[in-house]
Amino acid sequence: RKREFLADASGALLTRYPEGLARALEKIAAGPALARTSTATAHLYIANPLAVQGKSFMNLFSTHPPIEERLKALRAMA
């Protein structure tokens, strides 16, 4: 889960525009859920395609950190 934060930070340092990366992450997260996604391939996506809204207990076993935390970290870099 920490690799996503590291990738976000590296991208923000490379582009010098963390707000742009945050907006792109919002758009990716708002996209339609993919119908053919399985738990075996969920780790390959930028945002968790199997995310269930309002299920905080399932966050413990998620392969991705919550989008809100990633957005908060990116916007704190600005």
C-alpha positions as CSV (number, residue, x, y, z in Angstrom):
1,R,0.0,0.0,0.0
2,K,2.9,2.4,0.6
3,R,4.1,2.0,-3.0
4,E,1.1,4.0,-4.2
5,F,2.1,6.9,-1.9
6,L,5.7,6.7,-3.1
7,A,4.6,6.7,-6.7
8,D,2.3,9.7,-6.1
9,A,5.2,11.6,-4.4
10,S,7.6,10.7,-7.2
11,G,5.2,11.8,-9.8
12,A,4.6,15.1,-8.0
13,L,8.3,15.7,-7.7
14,L,8.8,14.9,-11.4
15,T,6.0,17.0,-12.8
16,R,6.2,19.7,-10.1
17,Y,2.4,19.8,-10.2
18,P,0.8,17.7,-7.5
19,E,-2.6,19.3,-8.0
20,G,-2.7,18.1,-11.5
21,L,-2.0,14.6,-10.4
22,A,-4.7,14.8,-7.7
23,R,-7.2,15.9,-10.3
24,A,-6.2,13.0,-12.6
25,L,-6.6,10.6,-9.7
26,E,-10.1,12.0,-8.9
27,K,-11.1,11.4,-12.6
28,I,-9.7,7.8,-12.5
29,A,-11.5,7.1,-9.3
30,A,-14.8,8.5,-10.6
31,G,-14.7,6.3,-13.7
32,P,-17.0,3.4,-14.2
33,A,-16.2,0.1,-12.4
34,L,-14.8,-2.5,-14.6
35,A,-17.0,-5.6,-15.0
36,R,-14.2,-8.1,-15.7
37,T,-12.0,-7.3,-12.8
38,S,-11.0,-10.0,-10.3
39,T,-9.1,-10.0,-7.0
40,A,-6.2,-11.6,-8.9
41,T,-5.7,-8.5,-11.1
42,A,-6.8,-5.7,-8.7
43,H,-3.3,-4.8,-7.8
44,L,-2.5,-3.8,-11.4
45,Y,-4.9,-0.9,-11.4
46,I,-4.1,2.7,-10.3
47,A,-7.2,2.9,-8.2
48,N,-8.8,0.0,-6.5
49,P,-11.4,-1.4,-9.1
50,L,-13.1,-3.5,-6.4
51,A,-13.7,-0.7,-3.9
52,V,-16.9,-0.8,-2.0
53,Q,-18.1,2.5,-0.7
54,G,-18.7,2.7,3.0
55,K,-16.9,-0.5,3.9
56,S,-14.1,0.7,6.2
57,F,-13.4,-2.9,7.6
58,M,-12.6,-4.0,4.1
59,N,-9.9,-1.3,3.9
60,L,-7.7,-3.4,6.1
61,F,-7.3,-6.0,3.3
62,S,-7.3,-3.7,0.4
63,T,-4.3,-3.6,-1.9
64,H,-4.6,0.1,-2.5
65,P,-4.8,3.0,0.0
66,P,-8.1,4.9,0.0
67,I,-8.3,7.6,-2.7
68,E,-9.1,10.2,-0.1
69,E,-5.8,9.6,1.7
70,R,-3.8,9.7,-1.6
71,L,-5.5,13.0,-2.6
72,K,-4.8,14.5,0.9
73,A,-1.1,13.6,0.6
74,L,-0.8,15.0,-2.9
75,R,-2.5,18.2,-2.0
76,A,-0.3,18.6,1.1
77,M,2.7,18.6,-1.2
78,A,1.5,21.8,-3.0
